């Protein structure tokens, strides 16, 4: 049992995820999944800058860190030197971490193309969180302390990165609602309202069980 949340930048996907996890007694695996990779690599979490799919600078940093501290995470047969590891290899590492988290169950996964990676998994609920552009701009300005122009730039860059990540590695249209069970507008529902819709669906599936409890049968 797991829930994935794909989100437009600034739409509040992480806040919705927290609401869902708290209500169900589950846990959230947000961008902090990088901390798990850092742990494997023997690096302190404080040195890890949490980023999103293909965020500028993150790929290069993580590749260097892995090649130095955890070469076992790099496919040994790759003809490319670890320091110049192709992005496709990093995507596979990311997929392995996502799959590992999913296997543990009762987790809310945010981002990391989880709906694409786990699309064939039966006991998964995939939600997409969106919001009007002006609402997202305001949220980014407040959260990051930037002006309107910078908020728009950040939003466009991050959404473009996410769209390209899905298209290049999974041949999917990131924004296509067909890939999701639920598409929720936080501009209309609010973060709590959007979270409650997901929680209601999970409960109807019989998933209202906290971490450590035996699963209930689906409905």
N, C-alpha and C positions, 0 to 999 in steps of 0.2 A: 504494500500500500504506500503510495507516494503521490505527492501533488507537485506539479511544476508550474512555475509562474514566469512567463515571458512578459517583458514590459518595455514600453516606450520610455526613453530617458525623461525623468521628471514626472512620470505618471504615478509614482509611489508604490512600485512593485514590492520593494522591501518592507514597507510599512504594512501593506496588505498581507504579505507573508507572515509577518510577526503576529498579526491579528489571527490569522488562520492557525498558526502553530500553537499560540496560547490557548485558543478556544478548544482545540482538539487534544491538547496535551502532548503535541509532537515537538520536534525541534526544527530549526531552520538551518539550511545549508546555503547561505548566500555567497557573496564573493569571497567570504572567509574560507571557502574550500581551498583557496590558495595556501592558507595556513597549514593544511594537511600536506600539501606538496612540500611546503617549506620544512615541515617536521621530518618528512622522509629524507629531505636533502640535508638535514642537520643544521638548518638555519633558524635563528630566532625570529619569531613572528613579527617583532618590532621592525625588522628590516624589510618586511614584505609590504609593498604599496599595493593595496587592493585595487584591481582594475576590472574592466569588463572585457567582453570578447574583442580581441585584437586592439586593445587600447594602445595608443602610441607609446613606445618605450617599454612596455611591459614584456612583450615577447622577447626582446633582446636581453632584458634583465634576467628573466626566468631561465632562458637557455644558458646563459653564462653561469648562473647559480647552479643549475643541474649538472652541467658539464664539470664544474669544479668539485661539487660536494656529493653528488649522487650519480656517477656515470652509469650505474646499473639501471637507471630509469631510461637511459638512452638505448634505443635498439642497436645492439653491437654490430649488426651486419650492414648498417647504413653506410653508404660510400661517402657521405658527407661528414666532415669532422664535427665533433660535438659543438665546438664554439660557433659553428656556422650551420647548426641544425636547421633544417627547413621547417617552416611553420607547420607543414602537414604532420611532422613528427610530434610537435608540441600539441597539436589537436588530438592526436591519439593518446598522449599522456593525459590530457584533460578528460577525454572520454573515459579512460580507465578510472579516474577519480570519481567522475559522475556516476559511473556504473557501480562502483564500490559503495558510494553513499546510498544509492537506490536500493542495493541489495540489503542494506541494514534496515530499511523500511521505516514507516511512520516519520517521514521526513518531508519537508517542504523545500524544494530545490528552486533557487532563483537564478535565472539566466543560464549562461554556459551552454546554450543550445540544447538544454536538457530535453525539451519535447522532441527534438530531432534524434538525439542519441537514444532516447527511451521510447520512441514512438510505437514500437511493437509490443511494449510491455502491457499486459492486460489490466493489471491492478494499478493503473495510473490515471490521474485526473489532470488534464492540461488546461491551464487558464492563461489568458492574455489580458494584460492591464493596459488600458489606453486612457487618454485624456485630451481635451482640447488644447491646441497649441499655446494659447495665452495662459492657461492654467499651468501648463508644464514650465513655461518660461518663468512665471512667478515662483514656482516651487524651486527651480534651479537657482534663481537669484537669492532666495531666502536661505537655501541649504548651503550654497557655496559662497555666499557673500560677494556676488559679482553683479555687474550692471546688465542691462537688457541685452546689449550687443554681445557681450561675452556669454551670457546664458544661451542665446540663440545659437552662437557658434558651437558651444559645448553640446547642445542638444542635437544639432544637425550632424556633428562629427560622430557622436556616440551612436546615434540611430543608423547612420551610414555604415559604421563599423559592424554593427549587429546584422544589418541586412546583408552585407557582403559576406560575412562569416557563414551565414546560413546558405546563401546562394552558392558559394564556392565549394563548400565542403559537404553539403547535404542536398544540393540542387532543390532547395525549398524557398518559397517566397515567405520570408519571415512574417509578413503582415497578413498573410492569407488566413482568414478565420476558419477555413476548413481544417486546419491543423490543430485546432483547439476545441475542447468541450465547451468552454465558456469564454466570452470576450466581454470584459467589464470596463465601463467608463467611470473612472473615479471622479471625473468632473461632475457627473450627475449623481453617482452613488456615494461618493466620499470613500475614504480609505476603509473605514469600518464597515460601511455598507457593502463594498465590494468583497471584503473578507468574509462577511456573514453569508453572502451568496455561495461562496466556495464551501464554507463550513456546512451549510445546509445540505448541499449536494453530497458532501463526504458522509454526513450522518445518514442520509438516505441510502447510501451504499453500505452502511453498517461499519463505517471506519472510525467511529467515535471512541477510539481506544488510545490511551496514553502510551508513551514509550515504556516498554517492559511488560505490557499487558498482552495476554493472548489475543490474536485477531478474532474479529467477529465475522460471520459469514456475510457475503455481499447480498444486496437485495436488488 
